[in-house]
Amino acid sequence: MKQYRHFRPLLVRVSLVAALFMISLTPVLRAQVLQDTKNFGTDLKFHKFQPPVQPEAAVAAGTTQAQSDALTTQQIMALEQDKALRTPAQQKIDSNVLYTVRMLAGKAPAPGIASLNTGVDVDDSNNLIVDITANVSNSLLQQLNDAGVQVWNSNARFRSIRAVVPSAQIEAIAAWPDVIFISPKIPAITATTHWPGPVRPVRPSFALRADRIRKLLSAALLQARPITNGTGQGAVTSEGDAAHRAVDARGTFGVTGAGLKIGVLSNSVNATGALTTAQASGDIPPSCSVNPTPPCFTLIQDDVNSADDEGDGGARQHTR
């Protein structure tokens, strides 16, 4: 009994410390524990949002290449104009989330665009599962709860909330001062893929893999059909064709790149007439508006005030 009495003060002090620790938990941590232990969404099932009309179905049958390119240009301009006119609250919402909200409300995702595939996850009641970047606090979590939001988890340190939000509440929540941005749910990414069988095969060493590649390339080059350097198109042959041994690739694999649609981003391509000159020499295909049969070239937008046609070089490289 004497030994027990010596330990009683220590046990009392430990109990008091533990009690004080539980009482001193921050409101945010207590709110996070309350929200996370509710285990929201365990029975919910999600799917990718499907627009009422698929974008492909909105294109009329028999549309030519030139008409399709013109429609694409029109849609790009419509999306850019829509972004420029967004309210401060809408600017805090990912475009795919905002387009999904509009289509769920029976509206067009943007003026002049019938529908878009957004890839946003929704449940059977058209609630969106999203990641919210915010200044997480007890009051904010309570606001979300009052708005009908199911908070799956929250982390004040990383300013993150994952939640299931009614589509009609997205813009209103984005307008709150503590909300920084609303994006689609970002899935987890694993670092490696594990072999599904009972025993994972041993990965060959780098030296063995390198030796195997050398042997395969040597055998392929020996069997390659002879071909001269250059593509045979246009008045100029790029030095990169020889530097990157593209001639060997064409001879080995029998590929030309025909049928691929290539995009070139630059300041301009025809401000000084470089495009017209290149098309006359055959270094760039004719415009699709003149000859819609591939290969053809579509100029979406050009900076007529540019002092050079930097895009001309990129277009020549990728269209030969």
Phi and psi restraints in degrees (value plus and minus 20) as a CYANA .aco file:
   2 LYS   PHI     -85.0   -45.0
   2 LYS   PSI     -61.9   -21.9
   3 GLN   PHI     -83.4   -43.4
   3 GLN   PSI     -59.3   -19.3
   4 TYR   PHI     -83.6   -43.6
   4 TYR   PSI     -60.4   -20.4
   5 ARG   PHI     -83.9   -43.9
   5 ARG   PSI     -52.0   -12.0
   6 HIS   PHI     -85.0   -45.0
   6 HIS   PSI     -52.4   -12.4
   7 PHE   PHI    -105.7   -65.7
   7 PHE   PSI     -38.2     1.8
   8 ARG   PHI     -78.8   -38.8
   8 ARG   PSI     -66.6   -26.6
   9 PRO   PHI     -78.9   -38.9
   9 PRO   PSI     -57.1   -17.1
  10 LEU   PHI     -85.7   -45.7
  10 LEU   PSI     -63.3   -23.3
  11 LEU   PHI     -83.7   -43.7
  11 LEU   PSI     -59.1   -19.1
  12 VAL   PHI     -83.9   -43.9
  12 VAL   PSI     -63.7   -23.7
  13 ARG   PHI     -83.9   -43.9
  13 ARG   PSI     -62.1   -22.1
  14 VAL   PHI     -81.8   -41.8
  14 VAL   PSI     -62.0   -22.0
  15 SER   PHI     -83.3   -43.3
  15 SER   PSI     -60.8   -20.8
  16 LEU   PHI     -85.4   -45.4
  16 LEU   PSI     -61.0   -21.0
  17 VAL   PHI     -82.4   -42.4
  17 VAL   PSI     -64.1   -24.1
  18 ALA   PHI     -82.7   -42.7
  18 ALA   PSI     -60.6   -20.6
  19 ALA   PHI     -85.8   -45.8
  19 ALA   PSI     -63.6   -23.6
  20 LEU   PHI     -82.9   -42.9
  20 LEU   PSI     -57.0   -17.0
  21 PHE   PHI     -82.8   -42.8
  21 PHE   PSI     -64.6   -24.6
  22 MET   PHI     -85.0   -45.0
  22 MET   PSI     -57.7   -17.7
  23 ILE   PHI     -90.2   -50.2
  23 ILE   PSI     -52.7   -12.7
  24 SER   PHI    -102.9   -62.9
  24 SER   PSI     -18.0    22.0
  25 LEU   PHI     -76.3   -36.3
  25 LEU   PSI     116.7   156.7
  26 THR   PHI     -84.8   -44.8
  26 THR   PSI     131.6   171.6
  27 PRO   PHI     -76.0   -36.0
  27 PRO   PSI     -57.5   -17.5
  28 VAL   PHI     -84.0   -44.0
  28 VAL   PSI     -62.9   -22.9
  29 LEU   PHI     -85.5   -45.5
  29 LEU   PSI     -62.7   -22.7
  30 ARG   PHI     -82.8   -42.8
  30 ARG   PSI     -60.5   -20.5
  31 ALA   PHI     -84.9   -44.9
  31 ALA   PSI     -60.3   -20.3
  32 GLN   PHI     -82.8   -42.8
  32 GLN   PSI     -62.1   -22.1
  33 VAL   PHI     -82.6   -42.6
  33 VAL   PSI     -62.2   -22.2
  34 LEU   PHI     -82.4   -42.4
  34 LEU   PSI     -65.4   -25.4
  35 GLN   PHI     -86.4   -46.4
  35 GLN   PSI     -65.5   -25.5
  36 ASP   PHI     -90.3   -50.3
  36 ASP   PSI     -50.3   -10.3
  37 THR   PHI     -99.5   -59.5
  37 THR   PSI     -29.6    10.4
  38 LYS   PHI     -89.9   -49.9
  38 LYS   PSI     -40.5    -0.5
  39 ASN   PHI      38.2    78.2
  39 ASN   PSI      25.9    65.9
  40 PHE   PHI     -80.9   -40.9
  40 PHE   PSI     128.0   168.0
  41 GLY   PHI      61.5   101.5
  41 GLY   PSI     -13.2    26.8
  42 THR   PHI     -87.4   -47.4
  42 THR   PSI     -45.2    -5.2
  43 ASP   PHI    -124.1   -84.1
  43 ASP   PSI     -18.8    21.2
  44 LEU   PHI    -101.7   -61.7
  44 LEU   PSI     126.0   166.0
  45 LYS   PHI    -143.7  -103.7
  45 LYS   PSI     115.9   155.9
  46 PHE   PHI    -136.3   -96.3
  46 PHE   PSI     137.4   177.4
  47 HIS   PHI    -167.6  -127.6
  47 HIS   PSI     142.2   182.2
  48 LYS   PHI     -90.4   -50.4
  48 LYS   PSI     117.2   157.2
  49 PHE   PHI     -80.4   -40.4
  49 PHE   PSI     112.5   152.5
  50 GLN   PHI    -133.0   -93.0
  50 GLN   PSI      95.8   135.8
  51 PRO   PHI     -83.9   -43.9
  51 PRO   PSI     131.4   171.4
  52 PRO   PHI     -75.3   -35.3
  52 PRO   PSI     -57.0   -17.0
  53 VAL   PHI    -143.3  -103.3
  53 VAL   PSI     103.1   143.1
  54 GLN   PHI     -84.6   -44.6
  54 GLN   PSI     120.9   160.9
  55 PRO   PHI     -75.1   -35.1
  55 PRO   PSI     -55.5   -15.5
  56 GLU   PHI     -85.2   -45.2
  56 GLU   PSI     -53.7   -13.7
  57 ALA   PHI     -92.5   -52.5
  57 ALA   PSI     -39.0     1.0
  58 ALA   PHI     -96.7   -56.7
  58 ALA   PSI     -32.1     7.9
  59 VAL   PHI    -109.1   -69.1
  59 VAL   PSI     105.0   145.0
  60 ALA   PHI     -85.2   -45.2
  60 ALA   PSI     124.5   164.5
  61 ALA   PHI     -84.4   -44.4
  61 ALA   PSI     124.7   164.7
  62 GLY   PHI      63.2   103.2
  62 GLY   PSI     -10.0    30.0
  63 THR   PHI     -87.8   -47.8
  63 THR   PSI     110.5   150.5
  64 THR   PHI     -97.7   -57.7
  64 THR   PSI     148.9   188.9
  65 GLN   PHI     -81.6   -41.6
  65 GLN   PSI     -60.7   -20.7
  66 ALA   PHI     -84.5   -44.5
  66 ALA   PSI     -61.8   -21.8
  67 GLN   PHI     -86.8   -46.8
  67 GLN   PSI     -58.7   -18.7
  68 SER   PHI     -84.7   -44.7
  68 SER   PSI     -61.2   -21.2
  69 ASP   PHI     -85.3   -45.3
  69 ASP   PSI     -59.1   -19.1
  70 ALA   PHI     -85.2   -45.2
  70 ALA   PSI     -59.2   -19.2
  71 LEU   PHI     -85.3   -45.3
  71 LEU   PSI     -60.6   -20.6
  72 THR   PHI     -81.5   -41.5
  72 THR   PSI     -64.1   -24.1
  73 THR   PHI     -81.0   -41.0
  73 THR   PSI     -62.3   -22.3
  74 GLN   PHI     -83.4   -43.4
  74 GLN   PSI     -61.4   -21.4
  75 GLN   PHI     -88.5   -48.5
  75 GLN   PSI     -59.0   -19.0
  76 ILE   PHI     -81.3   -41.3
  76 ILE   PSI     -64.2   -24.2
  77 MET   PHI     -84.8   -44.8
  77 MET   PSI     -56.8   -16.8
  78 ALA   PHI     -85.9   -45.9
  78 ALA   PSI     -61.1   -21.1
  79 LEU   PHI     -87.1   -47.1
  79 LEU   PSI     -59.8   -19.8
  80 GLU   PHI     -84.3   -44.3
  80 GLU   PSI     -61.1   -21.1
  81 GLN   PHI     -87.1   -47.1
  81 GLN   PSI     -58.8   -18.8
  82 ASP   PHI     -82.3   -42.3
  82 ASP   PSI     -62.1   -22.1
  83 LYS   PHI     -83.5   -43.5
  83 LYS   PSI     -57.4   -17.4
  84 ALA   PHI     -87.7   -47.7
  84 ALA   PSI     -43.6    -3.6
  85 LEU   PHI    -120.7   -80.7
  85 LEU   PSI     -13.1    26.9
  86 ARG   PHI     -90.2   -50.2
  86 ARG   PSI     128.6   168.6
  87 THR   PHI     -95.0   -55.0
  87 THR   PSI     144.9   184.9
  88 PRO   PHI     -75.4   -35.4
  88 PRO   PSI     -57.0   -17.0
  89 ALA   PHI     -88.2   -48.2
  89 ALA   PSI     -62.8   -22.8
  90 GLN   PHI     -85.8   -45.8
  90 GLN   PSI     -48.4    -8.4
  91 GLN   PHI     -89.2   -49.2
  91 GLN   PSI     -33.9     6.1
  92 LYS   PHI    -116.6   -76.6
  92 LYS   PSI      -7.7    32.3
  93 ILE   PHI    -139.6   -99.6
  93 ILE   PSI     112.0   152.0
  94 ASP   PHI     -76.7   -36.7
  94 ASP   PSI     121.5   161.5
  95 SER   PHI     -76.7   -36.7
  95 SER   PSI     -63.5   -23.5
  96 ASN   PHI     -84.4   -44.4
  96 ASN   PSI     -56.2   -16.2
  97 VAL   PHI     -86.4   -46.4
  97 VAL   PSI     -64.8   -24.8
  98 LEU   PHI     -84.0   -44.0
  98 LEU   PSI     -62.7   -22.7
  99 TYR   PHI     -83.2   -43.2
  99 TYR   PSI     -59.0   -19.0
 100 THR   PHI     -84.0   -44.0
 100 THR   PSI     -63.4   -23.4
 101 VAL   PHI     -79.2   -39.2
 101 VAL   PSI     -63.7   -23.7
 102 ARG   PHI     -84.3   -44.3
 102 ARG   PSI     -65.0   -25.0
 103 MET   PHI     -87.8   -47.8
 103 MET   PSI     -53.7   -13.7
 104 LEU   PHI     -85.9   -45.9
 104 LEU   PSI     -46.2    -6.2
 105 ALA   PHI    -107.4   -67.4
 105 ALA   PSI     -14.3    25.7
 106 GLY   PHI      62.0   102.0
 106 GLY   PSI      -3.1    36.9
 107 LYS   PHI    -127.1   -87.1
 107 LYS   PSI     145.4   185.4
 108 ALA   PHI     -94.2   -54.2
 108 ALA   PSI     125.0   165.0
 109 PRO   PHI     -81.1   -41.1
 109 PRO   PSI     -52.3   -12.3
 110 ALA   PHI    -176.2  -136.2
 110 ALA   PSI     134.2   174.2
 111 PRO   PHI     -76.0   -36.0
 111 PRO   PSI     108.3   148.3
 112 GLY   PHI      67.3   107.3
 112 GLY   PSI     -19.2    20.8
 113 ILE   PHI    -141.0  -101.0
 113 ILE   PSI     101.2   141.2
 114 ALA   PHI     -90.6   -50.6
 114 ALA   PSI     -65.7   -25.7
 115 SER   PHI    -182.1  -142.1
 115 SER   PSI     142.9   182.9
 116 LEU   PHI    -164.1  -124.1
 116 LEU   PSI     128.2   168.2
 117 ASN   PHI    -106.9   -66.9
 117 ASN   PSI      99.9   139.9
 118 THR   PHI    -126.1   -86.1
 118 THR   PSI     -43.3    -3.3
 119 GLY   PHI      53.5    93.5
 119 GLY   PSI      -5.9    34.1
 120 VAL   PHI    -103.0   -63.0
 120 VAL   PSI     119.0   159.0
 121 ASP   PHI    -101.8   -61.8
 121 ASP   PSI     111.1   151.1
 122 VAL   PHI    -153.0  -113.0
 122 VAL   PSI     138.5   178.5
 123 ASP   PHI    -118.4   -78.4
 123 ASP   PSI    -194.7  -154.7
 124 ASP   PHI     -87.9   -47.9
 124 ASP   PSI     -36.7     3.3
 125 SER   PHI    -118.5   -78.5
 125 SER   PSI      -7.7    32.3
 126 ASN   PHI      44.5    84.5
 126 ASN   PSI       9.5    49.5
 127 ASN   PHI    -106.0   -66.0
 127 ASN   PSI     124.1   164.1
 128 LEU   PHI    -119.1   -79.1
 128 LEU   PSI     116.9   156.9
 129 ILE   PHI    -114.9   -74.9
 129 ILE   PSI     100.2   140.2
 130 VAL   PHI    -154.7  -114.7
 130 VAL   PSI     143.8   183.8
 131 ASP   PHI    -127.5   -87.5
 131 ASP   PSI     107.3   147.3
 132 ILE   PHI    -132.0   -92.0
 132 ILE   PSI     102.5   142.5
 133 THR   PHI    -111.2   -71.2
 133 THR   PSI     101.5   141.5
 134 ALA   PHI    -178.2  -138.2
 134 ALA   PSI     146.4   186.4
 135 ASN   PHI    -102.7   -62.7
 135 ASN   PSI      73.0   113.0
 136 VAL   PHI     -90.8   -50.8
 136 VAL   PSI     107.8   147.8
 137 SER   PHI    -167.2  -127.2
 137 SER   PSI     149.1   189.1
 138 ASN   PHI     -81.9   -41.9
 138 ASN   PSI     -61.2   -21.2
 139 SER   PHI     -87.1   -47.1
 139 SER   PSI     -57.3   -17.3
 140 LEU   PHI     -86.1   -46.1
 140 LEU   PSI     -63.4   -23.4
 141 LEU   PHI     -82.4   -42.4
 141 LEU   PSI     -55.6   -15.6
 142 GLN   PHI     -88.5   -48.5
 142 GLN   PSI     -59.3   -19.3
 143 GLN   PHI     -79.5   -39.5
 143 GLN   PSI     -64.2   -24.2
 144 LEU   PHI     -82.8   -42.8
 144 LEU   PSI     -61.7   -21.7
 145 ASN   PHI     -82.3   -42.3
 145 ASN   PSI     -61.8   -21.8
 146 ASP   PHI     -85.7   -45.7
 146 ASP   PSI     -46.5    -6.5
 147 ALA   PHI    -105.5   -65.5
 147 ALA   PSI     -14.9    25.1
 148 GLY   PHI      64.1   104.1
 148 GLY   PSI      -2.0    38.0
 149 VAL   PHI    -108.5   -68.5
 149 VAL   PSI     117.3   157.3
 150 GLN   PHI    -118.8   -78.8
 150 GLN   PSI      88.1   128.1
 151 VAL   PHI    -104.2   -64.2
 151 VAL   PSI      97.2   137.2
 152 TRP   PHI     -99.0   -59.0
 152 TRP   PSI     -66.3   -26.3
 153 ASN   PHI    -178.4  -138.4
 153 ASN   PSI     139.9   179.9
 154 SER   PHI    -166.8  -126.8
 154 SER   PSI     133.6   173.6
 155 ASN   PHI    -165.8  -125.8
 155 ASN   PSI      88.8   128.8
 156 ALA   PHI     -86.4   -46.4
 156 ALA   PSI     -55.7   -15.7
 157 ARG   PHI     -82.6   -42.6
 157 ARG   PSI     -62.9   -22.9
 158 PHE   PHI    -117.4   -77.4
 158 PHE   PSI     -11.6    28.4
 159 ARG   PHI      32.0    72.0
 159 ARG   PSI      26.0    66.0
 160 SER   PHI    -149.3  -109.3
 160 SER   PSI     124.4   164.4
 161 ILE   PHI    -159.8  -119.8
 161 ILE   PSI     111.4   151.4
 162 ARG   PHI    -128.9   -88.9
 162 ARG   PSI     108.4   148.4
 163 ALA   PHI    -170.8  -130.8
 163 ALA   PSI     139.0   179.0
 164 VAL   PHI    -122.8   -82.8
 164 VAL   PSI      96.4   136.4
 165 VAL   PHI    -138.9   -98.9
 165 VAL   PSI     111.8   151.8
 166 PRO   PHI     -79.2   -39.2
 166 PRO   PSI     117.0   157.0
 167 SER   PHI     -79.0   -39.0
 167 SER   PSI     -53.7   -13.7
 168 ALA   PHI     -90.8   -50.8
 168 ALA   PSI     -32.9     7.1
 169 GLN   PHI    -118.9   -78.9
 169 GLN   PSI     -27.1    12.9
 170 ILE   PHI     -78.6   -38.6
 170 ILE   PSI     -72.3   -32.3
 171 GLU   PHI     -86.0   -46.0
 171 GLU   PSI     -58.0   -18.0
 172 ALA   PHI     -84.5   -44.5
 172 ALA   PSI     -61.4   -21.4
 173 ILE   PHI     -87.2   -47.2
 173 ILE   PSI     -58.1   -18.1
 174 ALA   PHI     -82.3   -42.3
 174 ALA   PSI     -45.7    -5.7
 175 ALA   PHI     -97.7   -57.7
 175 ALA   PSI     -32.3     7.7
 176 TRP   PHI     -87.5   -47.5
 176 TRP   PSI     121.1   161.1
 177 PRO   PHI     -80.2   -40.2
 177 PRO   PSI     -54.5   -14.5
 178 ASP   PHI     -99.8   -59.8
 178 ASP   PSI     -30.2     9.8
 179 VAL   PHI    -108.2   -68.2
 179 VAL   PSI     105.8   145.8
 180 ILE   PHI    -117.0   -77.0
 180 ILE   PSI     -64.7   -24.7
 181 PHE   PHI    -181.9  -141.9
 181 PHE   PSI     127.7   167.7
 182 ILE   PHI    -142.1  -102.1
 182 ILE   PSI     102.9   142.9
 183 SER   PHI    -149.5  -109.5
 183 SER   PSI     144.6   184.6
 184 PRO   PHI     -82.0   -42.0
 184 PRO   PSI     139.1   179.1
 185 LYS   PHI     -78.3   -38.3
 185 LYS   PSI     107.7   147.7
 186 ILE   PHI    -112.6   -72.6
 186 ILE   PSI      95.6   135.6
 187 PRO   PHI     -92.8   -52.8
 187 PRO   PSI     137.2   177.2
 188 ALA   PHI     -91.9   -51.9
 188 ALA   PSI     128.6   168.6
 189 ILE   PHI    -142.8  -102.8
 189 ILE   PSI     105.0   145.0
 190 THR   PHI    -105.4   -65.4
 190 THR   PSI     134.7   174.7
 191 ALA   PHI    -102.0   -62.0
 191 ALA   PSI     -40.6    -0.6
 192 THR   PHI    -173.1  -133.1
 192 THR   PSI     145.0   185.0
 193 THR   PHI    -130.5   -90.5
 193 THR   PSI     103.8   143.8
 194 HIS   PHI    -110.0   -70.0
 194 HIS   PSI     122.8   162.8
 195 TRP   PHI     -84.8   -44.8
 195 TRP   PSI     107.6   147.6
 196 PRO   PHI     -93.2   -53.2
 196 PRO   PSI     -37.1     2.9
 197 GLY   PHI     -96.7   -56.7
 197 GLY   PSI     156.4   196.4
 198 PRO   PHI     -87.4   -47.4
 198 PRO   PSI     -50.4   -10.4
 199 VAL   PHI    -148.2  -108.2
 199 VAL   PSI     105.2   145.2
 200 ARG   PHI    -101.4   -61.4
 200 ARG   PSI     107.2   147.2
 201 PRO   PHI     -85.7   -45.7
 201 PRO   PSI     130.3   170.3
 202 VAL   PHI     -95.7   -55.7
 202 VAL   PSI     108.8   148.8
 203 ARG   PHI     -92.5   -52.5
 203 ARG   PSI     109.8   149.8
 204 PRO   PHI     -80.8   -40.8
 204 PRO   PSI     132.3   172.3
 205 SER   PHI     -88.8   -48.8
 205 SER   PSI     144.2   184.2
 206 PHE   PHI     -81.3   -41.3
 206 PHE   PSI     -59.5   -19.5
 207 ALA   PHI     -81.9   -41.9
 207 ALA   PSI     -61.8   -21.8
 208 LEU   PHI     -86.5   -46.5
 208 LEU   PSI     -61.6   -21.6
 209 ARG   PHI     -86.6   -46.6
 209 ARG   PSI     -60.1   -20.1
 210 ALA   PHI     -84.8   -44.8
 210 ALA   PSI     -60.8   -20.8
 211 ASP   PHI     -84.9   -44.9
 211 ASP   PSI     -57.6   -17.6
 212 ARG   PHI     -84.4   -44.4
 212 ARG   PSI     -62.4   -22.4
 213 ILE   PHI     -84.7   -44.7
 213 ILE   PSI     -61.3   -21.3
 214 ARG   PHI     -79.4   -39.4
 214 ARG   PSI     -64.2   -24.2
 215 LYS   PHI     -85.0   -45.0
 215 LYS   PSI     -61.6   -21.6
 216 LEU   PHI     -84.2   -44.2
 216 LEU   PSI     -63.1   -23.1
 217 LEU   PHI     -86.9   -46.9
 217 LEU   PSI     -61.5   -21.5
 218 SER   PHI     -81.5   -41.5
 218 SER   PSI     -63.8   -23.8
 219 ALA   PHI     -85.7   -45.7
 219 ALA   PSI     -58.7   -18.7
 220 ALA   PHI     -87.9   -47.9
 220 ALA   PSI     -61.3   -21.3
 221 LEU   PHI     -88.5   -48.5
 221 LEU   PSI     -51.6   -11.6
 222 LEU   PHI     -87.8   -47.8
 222 LEU   PSI     -51.4   -11.4
 223 GLN   PHI    -111.0   -71.0
 223 GLN   PSI     -25.0    15.0
 224 ALA   PHI     -85.7   -45.7
 224 ALA   PSI     119.5   159.5
 225 ARG   PHI     -92.3   -52.3
 225 ARG   PSI     122.9   162.9
 226 PRO   PHI     -84.0   -44.0
 226 PRO   PSI     120.5   160.5
 227 ILE   PHI    -170.7  -130.7
 227 ILE   PSI     123.5   163.5
 228 THR   PHI    -106.4   -66.4
 228 THR   PSI     136.3   176.3
 229 ASN   PHI     -86.3   -46.3
 229 ASN   PSI     128.0   168.0
 230 GLY   PHI      77.5   117.5
 230 GLY   PSI     136.5   176.5
 231 THR   PHI    -109.6   -69.6
 231 THR   PSI     -36.0     4.0
 232 GLY   PHI      59.2    99.2
 232 GLY   PSI     -10.1    29.9
 233 GLN   PHI    -140.5  -100.5
 233 GLN   PSI     115.8   155.8
 234 GLY   PHI      62.0   102.0
 234 GLY   PSI     156.9   196.9
 235 ALA   PHI    -110.8   -70.8
 235 ALA   PSI     -33.0     7.0
 236 VAL   PHI    -147.5  -107.5
 236 VAL   PSI     116.9   156.9
 237 THR   PHI    -127.3   -87.3
 237 THR   PSI     105.6   145.6
 238 SER   PHI     -85.0   -45.0
 238 SER   PSI     119.7   159.7
 239 GLU   PHI     -84.5   -44.5
 239 GLU   PSI     -46.2    -6.2
 240 GLY   PHI     -85.4   -45.4
 240 GLY   PSI     -43.7    -3.7
 241 ASP   PHI     -81.9   -41.9
 241 ASP   PSI     -58.3   -18.3
 242 ALA   PHI    -106.2   -66.2
 242 ALA   PSI     -58.3   -18.3
 243 ALA   PHI     -82.4   -42.4
 243 ALA   PSI     -57.7   -17.7
 244 HIS   PHI    -114.0   -74.0
 244 HIS   PSI     -13.6    26.4
 245 ARG   PHI      35.2    75.2
 245 ARG   PSI      18.5    58.5
 246 ALA   PHI     -82.0   -42.0
 246 ALA   PSI     -47.7    -7.7
 247 VAL   PHI     -80.8   -40.8
 247 VAL   PSI     -59.7   -19.7
 248 ASP   PHI     -87.4   -47.4
 248 ASP   PSI     -57.7   -17.7
 249 ALA   PHI     -85.3   -45.3
 249 ALA   PSI     -62.4   -22.4
 250 ARG   PHI     -85.6   -45.6
 250 ARG   PSI     -59.5   -19.5
 251 GLY   PHI     -91.5   -51.5
 251 GLY   PSI     -54.3   -14.3
 252 THR   PHI     -97.2   -57.2
 252 THR   PSI     -66.7   -26.7
 253 PHE   PHI    -120.9   -80.9
 253 PHE   PSI     -27.3    12.7
 254 GLY   PHI      44.6    84.6
 254 GLY   PSI      16.3    56.3
 255 VAL   PHI    -131.5   -91.5
 255 VAL   PSI     132.4   172.4
 256 THR   PHI    -148.1  -108.1
 256 THR   PSI     -36.2     3.8
 257 GLY   PHI      67.6   107.6
 257 GLY   PSI     -17.6    22.4
 258 ALA   PHI     -82.9   -42.9
 258 ALA   PSI     118.9   158.9
 259 GLY   PHI      72.2   112.2
 259 GLY   PSI     -29.8    10.2
 260 LEU   PHI    -105.0   -65.0
 260 LEU   PSI     119.8   159.8
 261 LYS   PHI    -117.2   -77.2
 261 LYS   PSI     101.9   141.9
 262 ILE   PHI    -132.6   -92.6
 262 ILE   PSI     116.3   156.3
 263 GLY   PHI    -127.8   -87.8
 263 GLY   PSI     117.1   157.1
 264 VAL   PHI    -143.5  -103.5
 264 VAL   PSI     104.3   144.3
 265 LEU   PHI    -125.6   -85.6
 265 LEU   PSI     105.7   145.7
 266 SER   PHI    -181.6  -141.6
 266 SER   PSI    -198.9  -158.9
 267 ASN   PHI     -95.0   -55.0
 267 ASN   PSI     -63.3   -23.3
 268 SER   PHI    -181.1  -141.1
 268 SER   PSI     144.3   184.3
 269 VAL   PHI    -152.7  -112.7
 269 VAL   PSI     -36.4     3.6
 270 ASN   PHI    -160.5  -120.5
 270 ASN   PSI       0.8    40.8
 271 ALA   PHI     -85.0   -45.0
 271 ALA   PSI     -54.0   -14.0
 272 THR   PHI    -128.2   -88.2
 272 THR   PSI     -10.0    30.0
 273 GLY   PHI      69.1   109.1
 273 GLY   PSI      -6.6    33.4
 274 ALA   PHI     -85.0   -45.0
 274 ALA   PSI     -58.3   -18.3
 275 LEU   PHI     -83.4   -43.4
 275 LEU   PSI     -64.2   -24.2
 276 THR   PHI     -81.0   -41.0
 276 THR   PSI     -62.2   -22.2
 277 THR   PHI     -85.1   -45.1
 277 THR   PSI     -63.6   -23.6
 278 ALA   PHI     -86.5   -46.5
 278 ALA   PSI     -55.2   -15.2
 279 GLN   PHI     -90.4   -50.4
 279 GLN   PSI     -54.4   -14.4
 280 ALA   PHI     -87.8   -47.8
 280 ALA   PSI     -51.2   -11.2
 281 SER   PHI    -109.6   -69.6
 281 SER   PSI     -25.1    14.9
 282 GLY   PHI      66.1   106.1
 282 GLY   PSI     -13.7    26.3
 283 ASP   PHI     -98.5   -58.5
 283 ASP   PSI     -41.3    -1.3
 284 ILE   PHI    -151.6  -111.6
 284 ILE   PSI     115.8   155.8
 285 PRO   PHI     -81.3   -41.3
 285 PRO   PSI     143.2   183.2
 286 PRO   PHI     -86.6   -46.6
 286 PRO   PSI     141.5   181.5
 287 SER   PHI     -87.6   -47.6
 287 SER   PSI     123.1   163.1
 288 CYS   PHI     -85.0   -45.0
 288 CYS   PSI     -46.2    -6.2
 289 SER   PHI     -88.5   -48.5
 289 SER   PSI     -43.1    -3.1
 290 VAL   PHI    -114.7   -74.7
 290 VAL   PSI     -65.5   -25.5
 291 ASN   PHI    -152.7  -112.7
 291 ASN   PSI      74.3   114.3
 292 PRO   PHI     -90.7   -50.7
 292 PRO   PSI     -26.2    13.8
 293 THR   PHI     -97.8   -57.8
 293 THR   PSI     104.7   144.7
 294 PRO   PHI     -81.5   -41.5
 294 PRO   PSI     128.4   168.4
 295 PRO   PHI     -99.9   -59.9
 295 PRO   PSI     121.7   161.7
 296 CYS   PHI    -167.1  -127.1
 296 CYS   PSI     146.8   186.8
 297 PHE   PHI    -138.6   -98.6
 297 PHE   PSI     113.2   153.2
 298 THR   PHI    -138.1   -98.1
 298 THR   PSI     102.8   142.8
 299 LEU   PHI    -118.0   -78.0
 299 LEU   PSI      89.3   129.3
 300 ILE   PHI     -99.1   -59.1
 300 ILE   PSI     -66.9   -26.9
 301 GLN   PHI    -175.5  -135.5
 301 GLN   PSI     120.6   160.6
 302 ASP   PHI    -153.6  -113.6
 302 ASP   PSI     123.9   163.9
 303 ASP   PHI    -111.2   -71.2
 303 ASP   PSI      79.4   119.4
 304 VAL   PHI     -89.6   -49.6
 304 VAL   PSI     -35.3     4.7
 305 ASN   PHI    -113.3   -73.3
 305 ASN   PSI     -15.7    24.3
 306 SER   PHI     -90.6   -50.6
 306 SER   PSI     126.0   166.0
 307 ALA   PHI    -104.4   -64.4
 307 ALA   PSI     -33.0     7.0
 308 ASP   PHI    -164.7  -124.7
 308 ASP   PSI     144.5   184.5
 309 ASP   PHI    -130.7   -90.7
 309 ASP   PSI      50.9    90.9
 310 GLU   PHI     -82.2   -42.2
 310 GLU   PSI     -53.2   -13.2
 311 GLY   PHI     -86.7   -46.7
 311 GLY   PSI     -35.7     4.3
 312 ASP   PHI     -81.9   -41.9
 312 ASP   PSI     -63.9   -23.9
 313 GLY   PHI     -83.5   -43.5
 313 GLY   PSI     -63.0   -23.0
 314 GLY   PHI     -84.3   -44.3
 314 GLY   PSI     -59.3   -19.3
 315 ALA   PHI     -86.7   -46.7
 315 ALA   PSI     -60.0   -20.0
 316 ARG   PHI     -83.0   -43.0
 316 ARG   PSI     -61.9   -21.9
 317 GLN   PHI     -81.5   -41.5
 317 GLN   PSI     -58.9   -18.9
 318 HIS   PHI    -117.3   -77.3
 318 HIS   PSI     -26.4    13.6
 319 THR   PHI    -128.5   -88.5
 319 THR   PSI     -14.0    26.0
